[in-house]
Amino acid sequence: MIKRILVGLGGTPYTTVAIERAVKLAKQCDAEITGVTVVNFERIATVGLVPKGVLNTARELAKERVRVTRDAVEDAIGALESACTAEGIKYRVKREEREDPFDLMISLARYHDLMIFGLRSIFEYDISFEDSQDTLARLIAAGVRPIIAVSERFRPIQKVMIAYSGSMEPAKDFILPMATLWQADMIVLGNSSGGLLLKRLIGETALHIIRNADRPLFLSQ
């Protein structure tokens, strides 16, 4: 039963679809929505190592990146508020301040029945840190499931393709072409034997699909 939905508000092109998906599900299930901003502004503002002669220019560019990103996040918050108000859905917004956005998502997800974010947003704004292949593993190991990763375009869900654990090495190159051929509206990745998703599946197949899919994913156990 879905009663609390967590939505990542990264201000990316996927955010609008994530909001639409969350609102439709919340209305159908009579659920509440929590929107959480998932942008690491400290990292965006970091200039890094640059030649001394262009340091001031680099700082100004970093400030502009922060401004543009902050505006995009505020627009996302406004979109969530408007959509929820229009449909009479209870909602709240949690902004990261000093908390790491990834850790914040994990802590909030434990009190929600479903997490929704952009298909590739987890790789944007430095959420995934140095080893992005461990990102989904960390989420699931921390108890974050199920997860819907939405595509850039909203797709009504009528046909679902389910991939379950087995011989996943060849499946990595097989799932996406088959989903396209079958015109699946969503791909489901899970583990039929129970327990957590296989680490190999998370690290290779799911990562490959997240980076290359053009349709939403549902990740569960």
N, C-alpha and C positions, 0 to 999 in steps of 0.2 A: 504494500500500500504506500502510495506516494503522498506525503502530507507536507514535506518541506523540501524545497528545491533551491540549490545553490547555483548561482550564475556568475561566471567570471566576466567582469566588465573591463576589458583591456583597451577599448577604444579602437579596435582593429576592424577591418571590413567584416569579420565574422561575428562581431558583437551584436549587430542588429538581428542576425539570424538566431543567435543564442537566446536573445531576449524573446523573439517571436516564438521559438520552440518552447521556452519556459512558460510563457504566458498561456499558450494553448494547452499545455499539460496541466498547469495549475488550475485553469478553468475547468478542464475535464475531470480532474481529481479532487477539486475543492482544496487545493494546496496553497501554502504560503511560499513566497519567494524571498530569498536573501541575495542581494547583489553585492559582490565583493570586487573592489578594484584590485587589479593584479599587475600593476606596473611598478617596476623598481626605479623610481625617479633618481635615486642616488647613483645607480649605474648609468642611467641616461645622461646625467650631468657630468660624469667623469670624462675628463679630456684625454687622459693617458699621456704617453710619451710623444711629444711633438717637438720639432725644432723651435728654439727660443724665438726666432723671428716671426713665427706664426702662432705663438702661444695665445695672444690676445684674440686673434681671429678664431682660433679653435674654441676658446672660452665662449665667445659670442655665439658660435654655431651650436655649442652645447646648450646654452641658455635658450636658444630658439627651439631646439629639439624638445626641451622640457616644456616650453610654453605650448607648442603644437600638441604634444602628447597629453598635457594636462587638459587642454581644451577638448581633445577627443574623448577623454575619460569623462569629463563633465557632460558632454553631449550624450554619452552612453548612459550616464546616471539619469539624465533628464528623459531619455527615451524609455528607460525602464519605469520610471515614476509615472510617465504619461500613459504607457500601455497598461500598467497595473491599475491605475485609477480609472481608466476607461472601462476596464472589465470587472471592476469591483474586487480586485485581488489584494489581499493583505501582503505587504512587502516591507522590507527594510534594507538599508544600504550600509555596508561596512567598508570603511576606507582604511587602507594600510597607511600607517604613519611611520613609526620606527620599526614595525614588524617586517620581517622578510615575507614577501607576498606568497612564496611557495609554502612556507610554514603556516601562514595565515589560512591558506586554502585547506591545508591538512586539518588544522584545528577546527575550522568551521564545518568541514565535510563530515566530521564525526557526529554532528548533530542534525544532519540532513539525510534525506532518503535518496537523493539523486543529485549529481553534479553535472552542470552543462557549461561547456566553454567552446571557443573556436577551435576548429580542427588543427590549425597550425599556430594558434595563439600561444600554446605552451612553449613554442620555440622563439617567440617574439619578446622583446623587452627584457631579454636576459633572465627569464624565469627559470630556464632549464640548467643554468650554470655550465660548468665545463663539460661534464659528461652527460649529454642529453639522453643517451641510451638508458640511463638509470632513472629517468624522470617518471615514467609510468610505473616502473617497479617500486619506486619510493611512494608514489601515491597509493598503489594497491596495498603495499606492505603496511602502510599507515592506516589502512582501513577505509580508503576512499574507493567506494564502488556502490552502485554502478555509476558509470560515466557515459555521457553522450557528448561526443565531439562533433559539432555541427560543421557543415560545409559552408562555402561562401555564399551559396544560393539556397534559399529555403526550398525544401522538397517535401511535399506531402508524403507520409510514409504509407505505402500500399504494398510494396514487395520488399521483403527482408531476406538477405542471404546470411546464413549462419555458418561460421567457420569454427570447428571445435578442435581440441588438441588431438594430435596424431603425428603424422609425418609432416612437420611444419616447414622443413627446409624447402621442398619444391613448392609448397603452398604459397610461399612469399611472392613468387612470380606468377602464380596462377589465380589468386583471389581477385585482384583488381580487373584483369581482363574478363573473367567470368562474370563479375558484378556488372560490368559494362554491357556484355553480351546479353545477360539476363535482364538488364534494365532494373537492377535492384535499387531501391530508394535508400536503403541503409545496410551496412555491413555489421554483423554481430561477431565479436571476438570473445571467446570464453574458454573455459576448461570443463570438458564433459565429465571428468573424473572427480570433480569436487576440489575443494581447497583453492589456493591462490592460482592465478594464471601462471603458467610455466615461465620461468625467468628467460628462457631462450625465446619463447614466443613474444614476450614483452620486448626483449632487447633487439630482436631482428625483424620478425614479421610485422608486429604492430607498429614499430617505428617506421618501417618501410611504407606501410599502408598510410600512416598519418601524414607522412611527407609527400605522398603521391596520390592519395585518394581525392576524388572530386565529389564525394557523397558522404553523408554523416556516418559516424561509427558509434556503436554501442559496445562498451567494454564492461564485462561483468565477470562473475565466477560461478 
